[in-house]
Amino acid sequence: MKLMEKIIRVSLVLMILLSLFLTWKIWNNSGNKQVAKRQTSNTEQSSSAKHPTDIFLPVKLVYQDQDGKHLYTNKEREIQELSRLLVKDVIGKKTELLDGKKIELVDRKNSFDLSMSDDLSLLYFLKMNEMPIPNELDNKLTFRRIAVSLEDKEVAFLDEDNHVIYELPLSDDSSQYEKILKNEKNNYIEVNHDDSILPVYYEFSKPINLPKYSYILATQSYSLFSQAFFLETDELVSNNDDPTDRDVNLASPAGNTFNVKYDTGEISYNGLLGKEVDSAYGTETFVEDSFFFVKNIGNSFGTLRYFEGTEEAVTYRNYVEGYPVFSDDTKGRLEFTKKDKGLHIETNQETIQVPIPSKEEVTLSTTKEAVMLLNNYGIAQKDIQGLQIGYTWLSNQETKQVVDLTPEWYVKTNDVWESIEQVIERVTKGGE
C-alpha cells in the first residue's frame, strides 16, 4: 500500500512538472506580434470534431422497478448505453405529434426516465440521432425528459410540465434495457417523486454521500480556441500595442475580436452570426448555432455537456461523474450570448484532465433540508428556478496545478446559479 502511495505521489509530481513546462511554452509565445498560421488541417479538425450526440445527452436516470421504488443515478455510462439502445430501437418507427396530454409516471412500474439538463429542441434531437421526424414539426417545440415504459412498450417525449409531445412504440423485447437497468454496479440512490412547485421532479429523501475529486490542471493553447472560433486564422493580426502586455488580443479583417487574459486564462470572443453557422439539421436555433463553435474544440475540454439554453444564451459545462462543475472565471464551461446578429463567447484556457485518487467524502443534506435552508435566508420556494448538486472548482492551496472539486447544493434564482453557501454569504452581507 505504501509503495502504491509513493508511485502516485511521484506520478503526480511528474505530471505537475510536465504541466508547468507546457504552460511556460504556451505563454512564452503569447505576446508575439506575429500570429502563427493555422497548423491544424481541415481533415485533422474533422476527425477530432465532436458530434451533437456527444454533447446533447440526458444527464439523469430514474428507474422505477417492479416494486415501485424510484432509483436515481447520473452515471454517464448507463445513461449513454440506454440512450443509444433507445435510439437504435425506434429507428424506422413513426407516429404523429400528440396534443399535449398529461402523463403520470409515478405508478408506471418497470419504467425509466431520462432527463436533459434543460429544454432542447425536439426537432434538433430527433435529427441528430437520425430518429423519425413528425410532419411539420415546429423547431420551437422543446422537451425536457424521455419517459420509457417497458410494460406499455412506449417512448414518450415530455415537455417541462410533463405533457407528452411525441410518442413512439418500443420493441417487444425489453431484455437489453432490463440488463442495463438491473446491473448491480449502478449504485442507485432511492428518491421520492416531488409534486410541489419546485423545479425538481425527484428529490433526495436521505442525506447523500459524494466523493471529493482532484484533477491535474491543463492549460490549453489559445490557438485551440482561436481556430475553433475563427473561420480563417491566417489573416488574424495582433492588437497588442504595449510590448509588455502579456494578454493576447487578436482581430480579423471582418472585425471579430479574440482576447485571452494572462492572469486568469479567461477567453472572450466577439463576432457575427453568419451563414457559416447554418446547420445541416435546419432547426435554426441558437443552441444549434452555438454548437458550431463547440464541435472543433474536440476532447480538450474533458466531459462537456449541454447545460442550459434559450434563444439568447447557451451554456455548456464540464461534468464530473454525472454532476455539473461550477467555477469562477468561466473555468470548465463555454457561455454563448446573442445580441441581434452579434455573438459573444466566454470560456477559459484551464481545463481538468487527469483525476487524482481521493478517499474524502462530503455528506449533503436532503432536498427538503436544502430548500428549508434557503427559505430561512429569504429565498422563497416560488423563486427557485433550479436546484441541483454540482461540483465546485477550487484551486489547490498547495499547488496551482491541481484543482479540487467539492460537491455542493446549487440553486438558480434570478437566472443566476449560486451555491447555497454563496447565497447565505450574499444575504448575510446585505445583498438581495
Phi and psi in degrees as a GROMACS rama.xvg file:
@    title "Ramachandran Plot"
@    xaxis  label "Phi"
@    yaxis  label "Psi"
@TYPE xy
-66.3695  -36.8424  LYS-2
-62.5991  -41.8218  LEU-3
-63.8569  -40.7112  MET-4
-62.9065  -39.3628  GLU-5
-64.4802  -41.2847  LYS-6
-62.4706  -42.4997  ILE-7
-63.5244  -43.3085  ILE-8
-63.2248  -45.8069  ARG-9
-62.7248  -42.9685  VAL-10
-61.5598  -41.1765  SER-11
-63.0837  -44.705  LEU-12
-61.2817  -44.1126  VAL-13
-63.3802  -41.0069  LEU-14
-66.4449  -38.0813  MET-15
-65.5926  -43.6549  ILE-16
-61.9098  -41.7127  LEU-17
-63.3949  -42.1759  LEU-18
-63.8097  -41.4522  SER-19
-61.9414  -41.3096  LEU-20
-64.2459  -45.3672  PHE-21
-64.6203  -38.7515  LEU-22
-61.8088  -42.5167  THR-23
-62.5484  -40.5946  TRP-24
-63.9093  -40.2416  LYS-25
-64.2913  -50.4552  ILE-26
-78.9155  -16.2919  TRP-27
-64.026  -25.2316  ASN-28
-106.43  3.80868  ASN-29
-66.8081  -32.8106  SER-30
-93.3921  5.56669  GLY-31
-60.1016  137.547  ASN-32
-72.5907  -31.943  LYS-33
-82.4458  129.451  GLN-34
-96.8491  121.636  VAL-35
-62.4066  144.676  ALA-36
-70.6386  159.653  LYS-37
-62.3074  128.052  ARG-38
-103.599  -14.542  GLN-39
-94.3828  121.446  THR-40
-75.0623  162.97  SER-41
-63.1814  -35.047  ASN-42
-65.4757  -43.7069  THR-43
-64.6067  -39.9825  GLU-44
-65.8553  -41.42  GLN-45
-64.8489  -37.4648  SER-46
-68.2058  -26.9476  SER-47
-102.648  1.31177  SER-48
-69.9942  145.687  ALA-49
-76.1672  151.223  LYS-50
-103.778  149.586  HIS-51
-51.9197  -33.0121  PRO-52
-69.5525  -13.9  THR-53
-78.9637  -22.9252  ASP-54
-108.954  -42.0062  ILE-55
-94.9839  75.032  PHE-56
-118.414  151.773  LEU-57
-59.5281  152.181  PRO-58
-121.53  -3.70781  VAL-59
-137.641  144.202  LYS-60
-130.114  129.526  LEU-61
-123.608  120.774  VAL-62
-104.514  124.978  TYR-63
-103.37  108.834  GLN-64
-80.1177  -174.674  ASP-65
-65.1922  -22.9354  GLN-66
-86.8767  -1.88363  ASP-67
86.562  6.8452  GLY-68
-76.8031  141.172  LYS-69
-96.2736  115.97  HIS-70
-114.908  123.177  LEU-71
-107.961  141.503  TYR-72
-154.43  154.355  THR-73
-127.008  28.7575  ASN-74
-66.4205  126.403  LYS-75
-63.9729  -39.7012  GLU-76
-61.3794  -48.0108  ARG-77
-63.6328  -42.1264  GLU-78
-64.6911  -42.6053  ILE-79
-65.1386  -42.0506  GLN-80
-61.947  -44.6907  GLU-81
-66.4645  -40.7951  LEU-82
-62.2216  -45.7359  SER-83
-67.4305  -39.1152  ARG-84
-64.1707  -40.7521  LEU-85
-63.6694  -46.8934  LEU-86
-59.7767  -45.5293  VAL-87
-63.0188  -34.8486  LYS-88
-67.603  -36.3276  ASP-89
-98.6019  1.68055  VAL-90
-58.4649  130.73  ILE-91
88.0417  -10.1345  GLY-92
-95.5101  148.176  LYS-93
-152.962  136.58  LYS-94
-136.095  173.036  THR-95
-87.2915  161.859  GLU-96
-61.5003  148.251  LEU-97
-98.0606  169.796  LEU-98
-91.0333  17.487  ASP-99
85.0125  38.4611  GLY-100
-68.8646  146.782  LYS-101
-78.5758  135.996  LYS-102
-115.886  136.822  ILE-103
-109.491  116.115  GLU-104
-98.7693  -8.96371  LEU-105
-60.8978  -38.1447  VAL-106
-101.007  12.3556  ASP-107
-88.4218  87.9643  ARG-108
-69.0932  157.422  LYS-109
54.3955  55.8858  ASN-110
-142.201  167.435  SER-111
-144.563  160.374  PHE-112
-133.048  120.082  ASP-113
-105.334  126.459  LEU-114
-114.038  134.124  SER-115
-79.749  161.123  MET-116
-69.1845  -29.479  SER-117
-156.071  173.347  ASP-118
-59.0723  144.962  ASP-119
-142.819  145.576  LEU-120
-56.4888  125.464  SER-121
-65.2168  -41.45  LEU-122
-59.7464  -44.9387  LEU-123
-60.663  -45.5403  TYR-124
-64.0981  -44.6183  PHE-125
-64.5092  -42.3965  LEU-126
-71.6225  -40.5247  LYS-127
-64.9441  -27.6066  MET-128
-96.4445  5.01876  ASN-129
55.9993  41.3618  GLU-130
-94.9799  162.831  MET-131
-61.689  140.779  PRO-132
-111.596  125.758  ILE-133
-65.0677  154.013  PRO-134
-65.1679  136.874  ASN-135
52.8253  45.5994  GLU-136
-72.8175  124.22  LEU-137
-71.1358  127.852  ASP-138
-70.0829  -9.50292  ASN-139
-87.4779  -7.42541  LYS-140
-75.2647  122.942  LEU-141
-120.892  157.766  THR-142
-129.082  161.618  PHE-143
-121.084  -31.5666  ARG-144
-139.083  154.328  ARG-145
-120.656  116.471  ILE-146
-104.179  128.201  ALA-147
-122.354  121.241  VAL-148
-104.506  117.025  SER-149
-78.9193  -17.3201  LEU-150
-80.1385  -48.4226  GLU-151
-87.2477  -5.96644  ASP-152
56.9842  53.1075  LYS-153
-144.537  153.268  GLU-154
-119.951  125.711  VAL-155
-122.703  128.227  ALA-156
-91.9693  125.768  PHE-157
-115.239  144.289  LEU-158
-83.0268  -173.627  ASP-159
-60.8471  -29.1646  GLU-160
-96.3426  14.8862  ASP-161
66.5555  29.8019  ASN-162
-91.2401  136.416  HIS-163
-74.114  125.831  VAL-164
-111.52  -15.9549  ILE-165
-158.945  138.608  TYR-166
-137.082  141.126  GLU-167
-134.881  148.832  LEU-168
-76.825  149.033  PRO-169
-106.143  156.657  LEU-170
-67.5394  157.767  SER-171
-70.1443  -26.9415  ASP-172
-88.1667  109.291  ASP-173
-103.841  9.87504  SER-174
-63.0397  -36.6231  SER-175
-68.1563  -37.7755  GLN-176
-64.2019  -46.4325  TYR-177
-64.6315  -33.3507  GLU-178
-62.905  -41.2867  LYS-179
-70.9224  -45.846  ILE-180
-66.8903  -32.5642  LEU-181
-96.585  10.31  LYS-182
-63.1755  128.682  ASN-183
-66.2621  -18.6043  GLU-184
-85.3483  3.90128  LYS-185
-69.8245  -22.9525  ASN-186
52.5087  54.2168  ASN-187
-65.5125  151.95  TYR-188
-115.038  125.785  ILE-189
-72.4961  132.486  GLU-190
-128.989  166.486  VAL-191
-109.711  149.051  ASN-192
-72.384  134.079  HIS-193
-111.713  117.554  ASP-194
-109.624  21.3156  ASP-195
-82.9886  -172.18  SER-196
-82.6722  -0.676405  ILE-197
-63.5978  145.164  LEU-198
-79.6188  44.5011  PRO-199
-135.207  113.605  VAL-200
-76.2603  -33.9159  TYR-201
-123.7  145.746  TYR-202
-127.62  148.99  GLU-203
-77.8911  119.699  PHE-204
-93.8165  -9.71373  SER-205
-129.432  153.379  LYS-206
-55.0604  145.767  PRO-207
-118.629  131.859  ILE-208
-97.9788  124.301  ASN-209
-128.894  144.445  LEU-210
-77.5776  153.683  PRO-211
-82.4242  156.532  LYS-212
-131.845  151.934  TYR-213
-127.411  142.291  SER-214
-132.021  144.443  TYR-215
-68.2918  133.243  ILE-216
-87.7184  133.29  LEU-217
-117.573  136.284  ALA-218
-103.707  110.301  THR-219
-75.7406  145.709  GLN-220
-61.9226  139.292  SER-221
-64.1795  -21.6638  TYR-222
-65.4361  -27.2013  SER-223
-57.7556  -42.4181  LEU-224
-80.2015  -39.5871  PHE-225
-63.5613  -37.0055  SER-226
-70.4052  -29.215  GLN-227
-77.8652  -30.2288  ALA-228
-93.106  -34.3464  PHE-229
-96.5735  140.748  PHE-230
-71.9478  -41.924  LEU-231
-123.848  116.051  GLU-232
-96.7452  -11.1775  THR-233
-63.16  -28.7389  ASP-234
-98.0907  7.33512  GLU-235
-69.5943  142.027  LEU-236
-126.296  154.554  VAL-237
-84.1937  137.981  SER-238
-100.801  8.03814  ASN-239
-77.2931  109.636  ASN-240
-87.071  -25.3871  ASP-241
-96.0018  114.015  ASP-242
-64.3287  -17.8007  PRO-243
-89.0861  -7.36239  THR-244
-74.1557  119.996  ASP-245
-87.3054  -8.34474  ARG-246
-68.5754  156.176  ASP-247
-102.226  126.353  VAL-248
-131.875  110.458  ASN-249
-118.895  155.347  LEU-250
-146.485  150.843  ALA-251
-105.351  162.333  SER-252
-57.4176  -25.8759  PRO-253
-79.1363  -6.19233  ALA-254
96.8557  2.61463  GLY-255
-73.3794  141.882  ASN-256
-124.28  155.048  THR-257
-143.735  127.855  PHE-258
-133.521  138.101  ASN-259
-126.598  123.621  VAL-260
-83.3378  123.958  LYS-261
-62.4068  -40.2815  TYR-262
-71.3331  -35.3509  ASP-263
-116.024  -15.2848  THR-264
79.7748  4.61976  GLY-265
-65.7902  137.155  GLU-266
-118.4  135.644  ILE-267
-134.453  141.799  SER-268
-132.568  136.483  TYR-269
-127.181  126.582  ASN-270
-156.034  -163.92  GLY-271
-115.158  148.616  LEU-272
-91.2143  109.142  LEU-273
-119.68  -164.469  GLY-274
-64.6192  -21.6868  LYS-275
-63.2888  -20.5684  GLU-276
-101.082  8.1635  VAL-277
-59.9334  135.513  ASP-278
-94.6788  150.245  SER-279
-70.3405  -16.7543  ALA-280
-88.4834  -19.5335  TYR-281
73.9912  20.3844  GLY-282
-85.8608  -20.1077  THR-283
56.8784  42.1144  GLU-284
-105.262  156.345  THR-285
-67.7845  -32.0897  PHE-286
-57.2187  -43.9401  VAL-287
-69.5834  -39.7388  GLU-288
-58.1205  -42.3086  ASP-289
-64.3375  -34.3473  SER-290
-63.8404  -27.3549  PHE-291
-54.5866  -34.685  PHE-292
-89.3452  -16.0668  PHE-293
-86.764  -35.1367  VAL-294
-60.5824  -34.8096  LYS-295
-87.1485  2.05577  ASN-296
-76.8431  -16.3764  ILE-297
63.5936  -139.101  GLY-298
-94.2639  8.81213  ASN-299
-68.1774  -16.096  SER-300
-97.4197  6.22845  PHE-301
72.3331  -146.047  GLY-302
-81.2151  105.158  THR-303
-110.937  133.552  LEU-304
-134.186  150.424  ARG-305
-63.3967  126.537  TYR-306
-104.692  -49.9971  PHE-307
-163.379  158.035  GLU-308
-164.634  150.175  GLY-309
-133.517  -172.512  THR-310
-78.308  -1.51959  GLU-311
-119.751  -21.5995  GLU-312
-152.012  140.624  ALA-313
-137.2  138.816  VAL-314
-128.006  133.067  THR-315
-113.602  142.258  TYR-316
-131.976  154.116  ARG-317
-63.8591  144.088  ASN-318
-122.258  137.615  TYR-319
-122.826  117.499  VAL-320
52.0554  37.2197  GLU-321
87.0877  1.3466  GLY-322
-113.282  140.147  TYR-323
-71.4791  151.676  PRO-324
-102.056  132.957  VAL-325
-116.204  142.09  PHE-326
-159.109  171.513  SER-327
-91.6033  166.15  ASP-328
57.3826  31.3772  ASP-329
53.0698  30.3311  THR-330
-74.6312  136.96  LYS-331
73.4043  18.6284  GLY-332
-154.355  162.339  ARG-333
-123.782  127.179  LEU-334
-119.917  131.019  GLU-335
-119.588  134.369  PHE-336
-131.652  135.709  THR-337
-114.371  134.784  LYS-338
-136.162  112.086  LYS-339
55.7237  -121.214  ASP-340
-97.255  3.22512  LYS-341
-87.2564  151.656  GLY-342
-129.871  132.812  LEU-343
-122.381  129.958  HIS-344
-121.61  137.055  ILE-345
-129.121  136.574  GLU-346
-158.947  -161.807  THR-347
-148.293  146.735  ASN-348
-66.565  -28.7043  GLN-349
-78.3011  127.835  GLU-350
-133.779  156.034  THR-351
-96.0262  136.021  ILE-352
-126.399  -61.0402  GLN-353
-109.713  119.242  VAL-354
-74.2741  145.501  PRO-355
-111.152  129.655  ILE-356
-55.8655  139.912  PRO-357
-146.801  142.267  SER-358
-106.527  -0.0276816  LYS-359
-73.5565  142.733  GLU-360
-128.406  155.964  GLU-361
-122.885  134.615  VAL-362
-97.2356  120.117  THR-363
-103.048  150.412  LEU-364
-70.9321  168.842  SER-365
-69.2479  167.186  THR-366
-60.683  -45.0962  THR-367
-63.2018  -39.1701  LYS-368
-66.4645  -37.1926  GLU-369
-63.9848  -41.3949  ALA-370
-67.295  -41.9293  VAL-371
-61.963  -38.9591  MET-372
-64.0962  -41.0832  LEU-373
-63.4837  -42.0997  LEU-374
-59.3223  -39.5735  ASN-375
-64.129  -23.3585  ASN-376
-105.981  22.7579  TYR-377
87.2705  8.66756  GLY-378
-94.0062  105.876  ILE-379
-70.2277  149.211  ALA-380
-60.7928  -35.7388  GLN-381
-68.0947  -17.8068  LYS-382
-92.5363  -2.96759  ASP-383
-82.0347  113.286  ILE-384
-90.0203  -22.5301  GLN-385
-161.137  150.64  GLY-386
-151.711  120.988  LEU-387
-162.247  166.815  GLN-388
-88.9001  137.605  ILE-389
-141.608  170.435  GLY-390
-104.071  130.132  TYR-391
-90.4283  126.564  THR-392
-82.0527  118.012  TRP-393
-129.836  132.707  LEU-394
-68.0707  133.874  SER-395
-67.6909  133.729  ASN-396
-72.715  -23.3768  GLN-397
-85.064  -35.8942  GLU-398
-145.991  135.551  THR-399
-75.6622  -5.44574  LYS-400
-93.3954  7.25926  GLN-401
-125.812  140.261  VAL-402
-112.597  129.669  VAL-403
-97.1399  133.172  ASP-404
-116.488  121.785  LEU-405
-120.787  131.166  THR-406
-73.9989  139.64  PRO-407
-148.819  161.051  GLU-408
-78.6764  135.164  TRP-409
-121.402  143.44  TYR-410
-130.227  145.045  VAL-411
-110.988  118.9  LYS-412
-135.077  144.957  THR-413
51.2087  38.3098  ASN-414
66.4254  18.7311  ASP-415
-125.888  133.592  VAL-416
-90.2908  132.169  TRP-417
-141.43  152.129  GLU-418
-72.3854  155.303  SER-419
-60.8523  -33.8388  ILE-420
-62.0727  -40.1747  GLU-421
-65.6912  -38.994  GLN-422
-62.054  -46.6541  VAL-423
-61.1073  -43.8339  ILE-424
-63.2809  -41.1375  GLU-425
-66.1916  -45.471  ARG-426
-67.1375  -39.9518  VAL-427
-62.7999  -33.654  THR-428
-84.8107  2.33352  LYS-429
97.3767  9.22087  GLY-430
-76.5889  164.538  GLY-431
